[in-house]
Amino acid sequence: MSDQIPWESWPFEKAMERLEEVVRSLENGDVPLEEAIHLFDEGMKIAYVCNKKLERAEKQIEMLVQENGEWIKKPFMSREESE
């Protein structure tokens, strides 16, 4: 069962696959209410973990930018950070 494995240890791709499964199940609307609540809770937790993994990845990425004819490394900045 998926509850036995902490989502933090899953690779990003596996967590996203599980999140997509959860969303499909909820969109179908044919699960009992109790299970739907459990799936919603699981999906929210997985989404949070995926977001944190993406934030960490953004902090590790550097960009090569050409300034004054030279290539220099700069830290990656998301749109929110650059505004």
PDB file with one MODEL, atoms N, CA, C and O in Angstrom:
MODEL        1
ATOM      1  N   MET A   1       0.851  -1.200   0.000  1.00  0.00           N
ATOM      2  CA  MET A   1       0.000   0.000   0.000  1.00  0.00           C
ATOM      3  C   MET A   1       0.883   1.244   0.000  1.00  0.00           C
ATOM      4  O   MET A   1       1.959   1.231   0.598  1.00  0.00           O
ATOM      5  N   SER A   2       0.453   2.311  -0.654  1.00  0.00           N
ATOM      6  CA  SER A   2       1.285   3.498  -0.833  1.00  0.00           C
ATOM      7  C   SER A   2       1.585   4.216   0.477  1.00  0.00           C
ATOM      8  O   SER A   2       2.570   4.952   0.547  1.00  0.00           O
ATOM      9  N   ASP A   3       0.773   4.031   1.522  1.00  0.00           N
ATOM     10  CA  ASP A   3       1.016   4.722   2.789  1.00  0.00           C
ATOM     11  C   ASP A   3       2.269   4.213   3.483  1.00  0.00           C
ATOM     12  O   ASP A   3       2.803   4.890   4.362  1.00  0.00           O
ATOM     13  N   GLN A   4       2.742   3.047   3.111  1.00  0.00           N
ATOM     14  CA  GLN A   4       3.886   2.454   3.790  1.00  0.00           C
ATOM     15  C   GLN A   4       5.203   3.082   3.349  1.00  0.00           C
ATOM     16  O   GLN A   4       6.211   2.917   4.037  1.00  0.00           O
ATOM     17  N   ILE A   5       5.228   3.779   2.250  1.00  0.00           N
ATOM     18  CA  ILE A   5       6.460   4.391   1.730  1.00  0.00           C
ATOM     19  C   ILE A   5       6.331   5.903   1.866  1.00  0.00           C
ATOM     20  O   ILE A   5       5.390   6.487   1.328  1.00  0.00           O
ATOM     21  N   PRO A   6       7.259   6.551   2.576  1.00  0.00           N
ATOM     22  CA  PRO A   6       7.158   8.018   2.676  1.00  0.00           C
ATOM     23  C   PRO A   6       7.425   8.658   1.313  1.00  0.00           C
ATOM     24  O   PRO A   6       8.378   8.302   0.620  1.00  0.00           O
ATOM     25  N   TRP A   7       6.575   9.597   0.949  1.00  0.00           N
ATOM     26  CA  TRP A   7       6.676  10.231  -0.369  1.00  0.00           C
ATOM     27  C   TRP A   7       7.981  10.990  -0.528  1.00  0.00           C
ATOM     28  O   TRP A   7       8.457  11.162  -1.650  1.00  0.00           O
ATOM     29  N   GLU A   8       8.564  11.444   0.558  1.00  0.00           N
ATOM     30  CA  GLU A   8       9.806  12.202   0.461  1.00  0.00           C
ATOM     31  C   GLU A   8      10.934  11.366  -0.156  1.00  0.00           C
ATOM     32  O   GLU A   8      11.842  11.913  -0.782  1.00  0.00           O
ATOM     33  N   SER A   9      10.875  10.057   0.021  1.00  0.00           N
ATOM     34  CA  SER A   9      11.957   9.203  -0.490  1.00  0.00           C
ATOM     35  C   SER A   9      11.714   8.770  -1.934  1.00  0.00           C
ATOM     36  O   SER A   9      12.616   8.222  -2.568  1.00  0.00           O
ATOM     37  N   TRP A  10      10.526   9.001  -2.461  1.00  0.00           N
ATOM     38  CA  TRP A  10      10.228   8.598  -3.827  1.00  0.00           C
ATOM     39  C   TRP A  10      10.915   9.525  -4.817  1.00  0.00           C
ATOM     40  O   TRP A  10      11.063  10.717  -4.546  1.00  0.00           O
ATOM     41  N   PRO A  11      11.340   8.993  -5.966  1.00  0.00           N
ATOM     42  CA  PRO A  11      11.808   9.886  -7.035  1.00  0.00           C
ATOM     43  C   PRO A  11      10.642  10.778  -7.482  1.00  0.00           C
ATOM     44  O   PRO A  11       9.478  10.389  -7.383  1.00  0.00           O
ATOM     45  N   PHE A  12      10.961  11.945  -7.960  1.00  0.00           N
ATOM     46  CA  PHE A  12       9.946  12.907  -8.385  1.00  0.00           C
ATOM     47  C   PHE A  12       8.967  12.285  -9.380  1.00  0.00           C
ATOM     48  O   PHE A  12       7.755  12.472  -9.266  1.00  0.00           O
ATOM     49  N   GLU A  13       9.493  11.552 -10.345  1.00  0.00           N
ATOM     50  CA  GLU A  13       8.651  10.976 -11.394  1.00  0.00           C
ATOM     51  C   GLU A  13       7.646   9.979 -10.820  1.00  0.00           C
ATOM     52  O   GLU A  13       6.488   9.955 -11.236  1.00  0.00           O
ATOM     53  N   LYS A  14       8.082   9.165  -9.874  1.00  0.00           N
ATOM     54  CA  LYS A  14       7.183   8.185  -9.265  1.00  0.00           C
ATOM     55  C   LYS A  14       6.087   8.898  -8.475  1.00  0.00           C
ATOM     56  O   LYS A  14       4.922   8.504  -8.529  1.00  0.00           O
ATOM     57  N   ALA A  15       6.459   9.939  -7.746  1.00  0.00           N
ATOM     58  CA  ALA A  15       5.468  10.701  -6.981  1.00  0.00           C
ATOM     59  C   ALA A  15       4.452  11.345  -7.922  1.00  0.00           C
ATOM     60  O   ALA A  15       3.257  11.354  -7.625  1.00  0.00           O
ATOM     61  N   MET A  16       4.906  11.878  -9.039  1.00  0.00           N
ATOM     62  CA  MET A  16       3.987  12.495  -9.994  1.00  0.00           C
ATOM     63  C   MET A  16       3.049  11.452 -10.604  1.00  0.00           C
ATOM     64  O   MET A  16       1.867  11.728 -10.806  1.00  0.00           O
ATOM     65  N   GLU A  17       3.565  10.266 -10.895  1.00  0.00           N
ATOM     66  CA  GLU A  17       2.713   9.198 -11.427  1.00  0.00           C
ATOM     67  C   GLU A  17       1.609   8.859 -10.430  1.00  0.00           C
ATOM     68  O   GLU A  17       0.445   8.721 -10.809  1.00  0.00           O
ATOM     69  N   ARG A  18       1.976   8.726  -9.153  1.00  0.00           N
ATOM     70  CA  ARG A  18       0.979   8.412  -8.131  1.00  0.00           C
ATOM     71  C   ARG A  18      -0.027   9.554  -8.004  1.00  0.00           C
ATOM     72  O   ARG A  18      -1.223   9.310  -7.845  1.00  0.00           O
ATOM     73  N   LEU A  19       0.443  10.786  -8.073  1.00  0.00           N
ATOM     74  CA  LEU A  19      -0.451  11.937  -7.995  1.00  0.00           C
ATOM     75  C   LEU A  19      -1.445  11.907  -9.151  1.00  0.00           C
ATOM     76  O   LEU A  19      -2.627  12.193  -8.957  1.00  0.00           O
ATOM     77  N   GLU A  20      -0.983  11.568 -10.342  1.00  0.00           N
ATOM     78  CA  GLU A  20      -1.878  11.470 -11.493  1.00  0.00           C
ATOM     79  C   GLU A  20      -2.916  10.375 -11.298  1.00  0.00           C
ATOM     80  O   GLU A  20      -4.073  10.546 -11.681  1.00  0.00           O
ATOM     81  N   GLU A  21      -2.513   9.240 -10.701  1.00  0.00           N
ATOM     82  CA  GLU A  21      -3.463   8.165 -10.411  1.00  0.00           C
ATOM     83  C   GLU A  21      -4.535   8.643  -9.437  1.00  0.00           C
ATOM     84  O   GLU A  21      -5.722   8.370  -9.620  1.00  0.00           O
ATOM     85  N   VAL A  22      -4.106   9.353  -8.407  1.00  0.00           N
ATOM     86  CA  VAL A  22      -5.044   9.874  -7.409  1.00  0.00           C
ATOM     87  C   VAL A  22      -6.039  10.821  -8.069  1.00  0.00           C
ATOM     88  O   VAL A  22      -7.243  10.724  -7.833  1.00  0.00           O
ATOM     89  N   VAL A  23      -5.541  11.728  -8.889  1.00  0.00           N
ATOM     90  CA  VAL A  23      -6.412  12.700  -9.565  1.00  0.00           C
ATOM     91  C   VAL A  23      -7.413  11.983 -10.464  1.00  0.00           C
ATOM     92  O   VAL A  23      -8.595  12.327 -10.472  1.00  0.00           O
ATOM     93  N   ARG A  24      -6.946  10.983 -11.225  1.00  0.00           N
ATOM     94  CA  ARG A  24      -7.861  10.232 -12.104  1.00  0.00           C
ATOM     95  C   ARG A  24      -8.966   9.560 -11.289  1.00  0.00           C
ATOM     96  O   ARG A  24     -10.137   9.595 -11.670  1.00  0.00           O
ATOM     97  N   SER A  25      -8.585   8.948 -10.166  1.00  0.00           N
ATOM     98  CA  SER A  25      -9.578   8.284  -9.314  1.00  0.00           C
ATOM     99  C   SER A  25     -10.614   9.271  -8.798  1.00  0.00           C
ATOM    100  O   SER A  25     -11.810   8.977  -8.783  1.00  0.00           O
ATOM    101  N   LEU A  26     -10.154  10.430  -8.381  1.00  0.00           N
ATOM    102  CA  LEU A  26     -11.079  11.442  -7.861  1.00  0.00           C
ATOM    103  C   LEU A  26     -11.959  12.020  -8.972  1.00  0.00           C
ATOM    104  O   LEU A  26     -13.139  12.293  -8.752  1.00  0.00           O
ATOM    105  N   GLU A  27     -11.385  12.205 -10.159  1.00  0.00           N
ATOM    106  CA  GLU A  27     -12.163  12.757 -11.270  1.00  0.00           C
ATOM    107  C   GLU A  27     -13.247  11.791 -11.732  1.00  0.00           C
ATOM    108  O   GLU A  27     -14.317  12.214 -12.168  1.00  0.00           O
ATOM    109  N   ASN A  28     -12.966  10.483 -11.637  1.00  0.00           N
ATOM    110  CA  ASN A  28     -13.973   9.499 -12.038  1.00  0.00           C
ATOM    111  C   ASN A  28     -15.201   9.572 -11.147  1.00  0.00           C
ATOM    112  O   ASN A  28     -16.315   9.310 -11.600  1.00  0.00           O
ATOM    113  N   GLY A  29     -15.006   9.926  -9.887  1.00  0.00           N
ATOM    114  CA  GLY A  29     -16.129  10.107  -8.983  1.00  0.00           C
ATOM    115  C   GLY A  29     -16.821   8.840  -8.552  1.00  0.00           C
ATOM    116  O   GLY A  29     -17.915   8.894  -7.990  1.00  0.00           O
ATOM    117  N   ASP A  30     -16.206   7.691  -8.802  1.00  0.00           N
ATOM    118  CA  ASP A  30     -16.870   6.441  -8.443  1.00  0.00           C
ATOM    119  C   ASP A  30     -16.259   5.769  -7.213  1.00  0.00           C
ATOM    120  O   ASP A  30     -16.432   4.567  -7.014  1.00  0.00           O
ATOM    121  N   VAL A  31     -15.550   6.535  -6.391  1.00  0.00           N
ATOM    122  CA  VAL A  31     -14.990   5.982  -5.156  1.00  0.00           C
ATOM    123  C   VAL A  31     -15.880   6.412  -3.986  1.00  0.00           C
ATOM    124  O   VAL A  31     -16.459   7.498  -4.006  1.00  0.00           O
ATOM    125  N   PRO A  32     -15.984   5.560  -2.975  1.00  0.00           N
ATOM    126  CA  PRO A  32     -16.778   5.942  -1.803  1.00  0.00           C
ATOM    127  C   PRO A  32     -16.195   7.192  -1.133  1.00  0.00           C
ATOM    128  O   PRO A  32     -15.010   7.492  -1.277  1.00  0.00           O
ATOM    129  N   LEU A  33     -17.035   7.900  -0.413  1.00  0.00           N
ATOM    130  CA  LEU A  33     -16.639   9.164   0.201  1.00  0.00           C
ATOM    131  C   LEU A  33     -15.399   9.020   1.073  1.00  0.00           C
ATOM    132  O   LEU A  33     -14.478   9.830   0.974  1.00  0.00           O
ATOM    133  N   GLU A  34     -15.366   8.004   1.919  1.00  0.00           N
ATOM    134  CA  GLU A  34     -14.215   7.825   2.813  1.00  0.00           C
ATOM    135  C   GLU A  34     -12.919   7.645   2.028  1.00  0.00           C
ATOM    136  O   GLU A  34     -11.882   8.209   2.378  1.00  0.00           O
ATOM    137  N   GLU A  35     -12.994   6.858   0.970  1.00  0.00           N
ATOM    138  CA  GLU A  35     -11.807   6.653   0.130  1.00  0.00           C
ATOM    139  C   GLU A  35     -11.440   7.938  -0.606  1.00  0.00           C
ATOM    140  O   GLU A  35     -10.257   8.238  -0.766  1.00  0.00           O
ATOM    141  N   ALA A  36     -12.431   8.695  -1.052  1.00  0.00           N
ATOM    142  CA  ALA A  36     -12.170   9.963  -1.739  1.00  0.00           C
ATOM    143  C   ALA A  36     -11.448  10.932  -0.811  1.00  0.00           C
ATOM    144  O   ALA A  36     -10.523  11.627  -1.234  1.00  0.00           O
ATOM    145  N   ILE A  37     -11.865  10.980   0.450  1.00  0.00           N
ATOM    146  CA  ILE A  37     -11.194  11.852   1.420  1.00  0.00           C
ATOM    147  C   ILE A  37      -9.753  11.410   1.614  1.00  0.00           C
ATOM    148  O   ILE A  37      -8.843  12.239   1.657  1.00  0.00           O
ATOM    149  N   HIS A  38      -9.544  10.097   1.733  1.00  0.00           N
ATOM    150  CA  HIS A  38      -8.185   9.564   1.884  1.00  0.00           C
ATOM    151  C   HIS A  38      -7.332   9.896   0.661  1.00  0.00           C
ATOM    152  O   HIS A  38      -6.181  10.313   0.797  1.00  0.00           O
ATOM    153  N   LEU A  39      -7.899   9.709  -0.542  1.00  0.00           N
ATOM    154  CA  LEU A  39      -7.161  10.008  -1.768  1.00  0.00           C
ATOM    155  C   LEU A  39      -6.824  11.493  -1.870  1.00  0.00           C
ATOM    156  O   LEU A  39      -5.719  11.858  -2.272  1.00  0.00           O
ATOM    157  N   PHE A  40      -7.773  12.338  -1.507  1.00  0.00           N
ATOM    158  CA  PHE A  40      -7.531  13.779  -1.545  1.00  0.00           C
ATOM    159  C   PHE A  40      -6.377  14.142  -0.611  1.00  0.00           C
ATOM    160  O   PHE A  40      -5.482  14.898  -0.990  1.00  0.00           O
ATOM    161  N   ASP A  41      -6.399  13.605   0.603  1.00  0.00           N
ATOM    162  CA  ASP A  41      -5.336  13.856   1.574  1.00  0.00           C
ATOM    163  C   ASP A  41      -3.985  13.371   1.044  1.00  0.00           C
ATOM    164  O   ASP A  41      -2.978  14.072   1.148  1.00  0.00           O
ATOM    165  N   GLU A  42      -3.977  12.172   0.480  1.00  0.00           N
ATOM    166  CA  GLU A  42      -2.740  11.629  -0.096  1.00  0.00           C
ATOM    167  C   GLU A  42      -2.242  12.522  -1.224  1.00  0.00           C
ATOM    168  O   GLU A  42      -1.050  12.819  -1.304  1.00  0.00           O
ATOM    169  N   GLY A  43      -3.148  12.949  -2.092  1.00  0.00           N
ATOM    170  CA  GLY A  43      -2.767  13.803  -3.209  1.00  0.00           C
ATOM    171  C   GLY A  43      -2.178  15.128  -2.756  1.00  0.00           C
ATOM    172  O   GLY A  43      -1.206  15.610  -3.337  1.00  0.00           O
ATOM    173  N   MET A  44      -2.760  15.715  -1.724  1.00  0.00           N
ATOM    174  CA  MET A  44      -2.239  16.979  -1.199  1.00  0.00           C
ATOM    175  C   MET A  44      -0.826  16.796  -0.644  1.00  0.00           C
ATOM    176  O   MET A  44       0.041  17.644  -0.856  1.00  0.00           O
ATOM    177  N   LYS A  45      -0.597  15.701   0.059  1.00  0.00           N
ATOM    178  CA  LYS A  45       0.733  15.439   0.621  1.00  0.00           C
ATOM    179  C   LYS A  45       1.755  15.210  -0.487  1.00  0.00           C
ATOM    180  O   LYS A  45       2.873  15.722  -0.420  1.00  0.00           O
ATOM    181  N   ILE A  46       1.376  14.448  -1.499  1.00  0.00           N
ATOM    182  CA  ILE A  46       2.295  14.191  -2.612  1.00  0.00           C
ATOM    183  C   ILE A  46       2.593  15.488  -3.367  1.00  0.00           C
ATOM    184  O   ILE A  46       3.741  15.743  -3.732  1.00  0.00           O
ATOM    185  N   ALA A  47       1.569  16.305  -3.601  1.00  0.00           N
ATOM    186  CA  ALA A  47       1.775  17.587  -4.296  1.00  0.00           C
ATOM    187  C   ALA A  47       2.742  18.471  -3.517  1.00  0.00           C
ATOM    188  O   ALA A  47       3.599  19.127  -4.110  1.00  0.00           O
ATOM    189  N   TYR A  48       2.611  18.492  -2.202  1.00  0.00           N
ATOM    190  CA  TYR A  48       3.509  19.291  -1.359  1.00  0.00           C
ATOM    191  C   TYR A  48       4.952  18.802  -1.511  1.00  0.00           C
ATOM    192  O   TYR A  48       5.872  19.603  -1.673  1.00  0.00           O
ATOM    193  N   VAL A  49       5.138  17.487  -1.457  1.00  0.00           N
ATOM    194  CA  VAL A  49       6.482  16.916  -1.580  1.00  0.00           C
ATOM    195  C   VAL A  49       7.065  17.223  -2.957  1.00  0.00           C
ATOM    196  O   VAL A  49       8.236  17.585  -3.066  1.00  0.00           O
ATOM    197  N   CYS A  50       6.261  17.081  -4.003  1.00  0.00           N
ATOM    198  CA  CYS A  50       6.746  17.372  -5.359  1.00  0.00           C
ATOM    199  C   CYS A  50       7.149  18.837  -5.484  1.00  0.00           C
ATOM    200  O   CYS A  50       8.168  19.152  -6.098  1.00  0.00           O
ATOM    201  N   ASN A  51       6.362  19.722  -4.909  1.00  0.00           N
ATOM    202  CA  ASN A  51       6.692  21.146  -4.946  1.00  0.00           C
ATOM    203  C   ASN A  51       8.021  21.410  -4.249  1.00  0.00           C
ATOM    204  O   ASN A  51       8.845  22.170  -4.758  1.00  0.00           O
ATOM    205  N   LYS A  52       8.239  20.795  -3.097  1.00  0.00           N
ATOM    206  CA  LYS A  52       9.499  20.974  -2.370  1.00  0.00           C
ATOM    207  C   LYS A  52      10.680  20.445  -3.185  1.00  0.00           C
ATOM    208  O   LYS A  52      11.745  21.062  -3.213  1.00  0.00           O
ATOM    209  N   LYS A  53      10.490  19.307  -3.844  1.00  0.00           N
ATOM    210  CA  LYS A  53      11.562  18.757  -4.684  1.00  0.00           C
ATOM    211  C   LYS A  53      11.897  19.712  -5.830  1.00  0.00           C
ATOM    212  O   LYS A  53      13.069  19.898  -6.159  1.00  0.00           O
ATOM    213  N   LEU A  54      10.882  20.312  -6.433  1.00  0.00           N
ATOM    214  CA  LEU A  54      11.121  21.274  -7.517  1.00  0.00           C
ATOM    215  C   LEU A  54      11.836  22.518  -7.007  1.00  0.00           C
ATOM    216  O   LEU A  54      12.733  23.036  -7.672  1.00  0.00           O
ATOM    217  N   GLU A  55      11.445  22.998  -5.831  1.00  0.00           N
ATOM    218  CA  GLU A  55      12.123  24.165  -5.255  1.00  0.00           C
ATOM    219  C   GLU A  55      13.596  23.870  -5.007  1.00  0.00           C
ATOM    220  O   GLU A  55      14.454  24.706  -5.293  1.00  0.00           O
ATOM    221  N   ARG A  56      13.895  22.684  -4.474  1.00  0.00           N
ATOM    222  CA  ARG A  56      15.301  22.304  -4.244  1.00  0.00           C
ATOM    223  C   ARG A  56      16.063  22.222  -5.554  1.00  0.00           C
ATOM    224  O   ARG A  56      17.212  22.656  -5.630  1.00  0.00           O
ATOM    225  N   ALA A  57      15.439  21.672  -6.583  1.00  0.00           N
ATOM    226  CA  ALA A  57      16.094  21.548  -7.888  1.00  0.00           C
ATOM    227  C   ALA A  57      16.399  22.927  -8.466  1.00  0.00           C
ATOM    228  O   ALA A  57      17.478  23.142  -9.016  1.00  0.00           O
ATOM    229  N   GLU A  58      15.458  23.860  -8.344  1.00  0.00           N
ATOM    230  CA  GLU A  58      15.676  25.212  -8.856  1.00  0.00           C
ATOM    231  C   GLU A  58      16.872  25.872  -8.176  1.00  0.00           C
ATOM    232  O   GLU A  58      17.631  26.598  -8.818  1.00  0.00           O
ATOM    233  N   LYS A  59      17.041  25.625  -6.894  1.00  0.00           N
ATOM    234  CA  LYS A  59      18.151  26.228  -6.165  1.00  0.00           C
ATOM    235  C   LYS A  59      19.495  25.645  -6.598  1.00  0.00           C
ATOM    236  O   LYS A  59      20.534  26.283  -6.424  1.00  0.00           O
ATOM    237  N   GLN A  60      19.479  24.446  -7.156  1.00  0.00           N
ATOM    238  CA  GLN A  60      20.722  23.793  -7.557  1.00  0.00           C
ATOM    239  C   GLN A  60      21.113  24.105  -8.996  1.00  0.00           C
ATOM    240  O   GLN A  60      22.246  23.848  -9.402  1.00  0.00           O
ATOM    241  N   ILE A  61      20.192  24.652  -9.758  1.00  0.00           N
ATOM    242  CA  ILE A  61      20.441  24.903 -11.176  1.00  0.00           C
ATOM    243  C   ILE A  61      21.154  26.232 -11.362  1.00  0.00           C
ATOM    244  O   ILE A  61      20.805  27.236 -10.741  1.00  0.00           O
ATOM    245  N   GLU A  62      22.143  26.218 -12.216  1.00  0.00           N
ATOM    246  CA  GLU A  62      22.813  27.456 -12.593  1.00  0.00           C
ATOM    247  C   GLU A  62      22.569  27.680 -14.079  1.00  0.00           C
ATOM    248  O   GLU A  62      22.420  26.730 -14.848  1.00  0.00           O
ATOM    249  N   MET A  63      22.532  28.924 -14.462  1.00  0.00           N
ATOM    250  CA  MET A  63      22.340  29.271 -15.862  1.00  0.00           C
ATOM    251  C   MET A  63      23.637  29.830 -16.423  1.00  0.00           C
ATOM    252  O   MET A  63      24.406  30.486 -15.720  1.00  0.00           O
ATOM    253  N   LEU A  64      23.862  29.559 -17.691  1.00  0.00           N
ATOM    254  CA  LEU A  64      24.951  30.215 -18.399  1.00  0.00           C
ATOM    255  C   LEU A  64      24.344  31.406 -19.117  1.00  0.00           C
ATOM    256  O   LEU A  64      23.423  31.262 -19.920  1.00  0.00           O
ATOM    257  N   VAL A  65      24.872  32.584 -18.818  1.00  0.00           N
ATOM    258  CA  VAL A  65      24.340  33.816 -19.388  1.00  0.00           C
ATOM    259  C   VAL A  65      25.485  34.561 -20.061  1.00  0.00           C
ATOM    260  O   VAL A  65      26.590  34.654 -19.528  1.00  0.00           O
ATOM    261  N   GLN A  66      25.197  35.080 -21.225  1.00  0.00           N
ATOM    262  CA  GLN A  66      26.227  35.846 -21.923  1.00  0.00           C
ATOM    263  C   GLN A  66      26.066  37.319 -21.565  1.00  0.00           C
ATOM    264  O   GLN A  66      25.023  37.924 -21.813  1.00  0.00           O
ATOM    265  N   GLU A  67      27.127  37.886 -20.973  1.00  0.00           N
ATOM    266  CA  GLU A  67      27.143  39.304 -20.629  1.00  0.00           C
ATOM    267  C   GLU A  67      28.443  39.902 -21.149  1.00  0.00           C
ATOM    268  O   GLU A  67      29.529  39.385 -20.886  1.00  0.00           O
ATOM    269  N   ASN A  68      28.319  40.985 -21.882  1.00  0.00           N
ATOM    270  CA  ASN A  68      29.490  41.682 -22.429  1.00  0.00           C
ATOM    271  C   ASN A  68      30.394  40.739 -23.209  1.00  0.00           C
ATOM    272  O   ASN A  68      31.619  40.818 -23.115  1.00  0.00           O
ATOM    273  N   GLY A  69      29.786  39.855 -23.974  1.00  0.00           N
ATOM    274  CA  GLY A  69      30.554  38.938 -24.814  1.00  0.00           C
ATOM    275  C   GLY A  69      31.175  37.759 -24.087  1.00  0.00           C
ATOM    276  O   GLY A  69      31.870  36.959 -24.714  1.00  0.00           O
ATOM    277  N   GLU A  70      30.949  37.625 -22.795  1.00  0.00           N
ATOM    278  CA  GLU A  70      31.513  36.509 -22.030  1.00  0.00           C
ATOM    279  C   GLU A  70      30.390  35.668 -21.436  1.00  0.00           C
ATOM    280  O   GLU A  70      29.321  36.176 -21.097  1.00  0.00           O
ATOM    281  N   TRP A  71      30.657  34.375 -21.320  1.00  0.00           N
ATOM    282  CA  TRP A  71      29.705  33.471 -20.688  1.00  0.00           C
ATOM    283  C   TRP A  71      30.026  33.391 -19.203  1.00  0.00           C
ATOM    284  O   TRP A  71      31.158  33.104 -18.813  1.00  0.00           O
ATOM    285  N   ILE A  72      29.017  33.649 -18.384  1.00  0.00           N
ATOM    286  CA  ILE A  72      29.201  33.561 -16.933  1.00  0.00           C
ATOM    287  C   ILE A  72      28.079  32.708 -16.333  1.00  0.00           C
ATOM    288  O   ILE A  72      26.990  32.599 -16.897  1.00  0.00           O
ATOM    289  N   LYS A  73      28.374  32.103 -15.169  1.00  0.00           N
ATOM    290  CA  LYS A  73      27.378  31.309 -14.477  1.00  0.00           C
ATOM    291  C   LYS A  73      26.629  32.191 -13.493  1.00  0.00           C
ATOM    292  O   LYS A  73      27.228  32.975 -12.757  1.00  0.00           O
ATOM    293  N   LYS A  74      25.306  32.050 -13.492  1.00  0.00           N
ATOM    294  CA  LYS A  74      24.466  32.769 -12.536  1.00  0.00           C
ATOM    295  C   LYS A  74      23.481  31.766 -11.940  1.00  0.00           C
ATOM    296  O   LYS A  74      23.116  30.791 -12.597  1.00  0.00           O
ATOM    297  N   PRO A  75      23.051  31.999 -10.702  1.00  0.00           N
ATOM    298  CA  PRO A  75      22.039  31.107 -10.130  1.00  0.00           C
ATOM    299  C   PRO A  75      20.716  31.244 -10.865  1.00  0.00           C
ATOM    300  O   PRO A  75      20.353  32.329 -11.320  1.00  0.00           O
ATOM    301  N   PHE A  76      20.006  30.139 -10.975  1.00  0.00           N
ATOM    302  CA  PHE A  76      18.684  30.142 -11.595  1.00  0.00           C
ATOM    303  C   PHE A  76      17.720  30.903 -10.701  1.00  0.00           C
ATOM    304  O   PHE A  76      17.726  30.729  -9.482  1.00  0.00           O
ATOM    305  N   MET A  77      16.899  31.739 -11.301  1.00  0.00           N
ATOM    306  CA  MET A  77      15.871  32.449 -10.536  1.00  0.00           C
ATOM    307  C   MET A  77      14.529  32.197 -11.204  1.00  0.00           C
ATOM    308  O   MET A  77      14.391  32.367 -12.415  1.00  0.00           O
ATOM    309  N   SER A  78      13.541  31.793 -10.415  1.00  0.00           N
ATOM    310  CA  SER A  78      12.203  31.589 -10.951  1.00  0.00           C
ATOM    311  C   SER A  78      11.597  32.946 -11.283  1.00  0.00           C
ATOM    312  O   SER A  78      12.155  33.983 -10.927  1.00  0.00           O
ATOM    313  N   ARG A  79      10.474  32.938 -11.954  1.00  0.00           N
ATOM    314  CA  ARG A  79       9.812  34.202 -12.309  1.00  0.00           C
ATOM    315  C   ARG A  79       9.449  34.989 -11.067  1.00  0.00           C
ATOM    316  O   ARG A  79       9.579  36.213 -11.045  1.00  0.00           O
ATOM    317  N   GLU A  80       8.988  34.286 -10.017  1.00  0.00           N
ATOM    318  CA  GLU A  80       8.587  34.960  -8.788  1.00  0.00           C
ATOM    319  C   GLU A  80       9.789  35.640  -8.127  1.00  0.00           C
ATOM    320  O   GLU A  80       9.668  36.753  -7.616  1.00  0.00           O
ATOM    321  N   GLU A  81      10.941  34.977  -8.137  1.00  0.00           N
ATOM    322  CA  GLU A  81      12.131  35.530  -7.520  1.00  0.00           C
ATOM    323  C   GLU A  81      12.675  36.720  -8.290  1.00  0.00           C
ATOM    324  O   GLU A  81      13.226  37.643  -7.690  1.00  0.00           O
ATOM    325  N   SER A  82      12.529  36.716  -9.605  1.00  0.00           N
ATOM    326  CA  SER A  82      13.100  37.775 -10.419  1.00  0.00           C
ATOM    327  C   SER A  82      12.229  39.027 -10.463  1.00  0.00           C
ATOM    328  O   SER A  82      12.681  40.078 -10.917  1.00  0.00           O
ATOM    329  N   GLU A  83      10.988  38.927  -9.996  1.00  0.00           N
ATOM    330  CA  GLU A  83      10.088  40.096 -10.019  1.00  0.00           C
ATOM    331  C   GLU A  83      10.232  40.937  -8.794  1.00  0.00           C
ATOM    332  O   GLU A  83       9.550  41.953  -8.658  1.00  0.00           O
TER     333      GLU A  83
ENDMDL
END
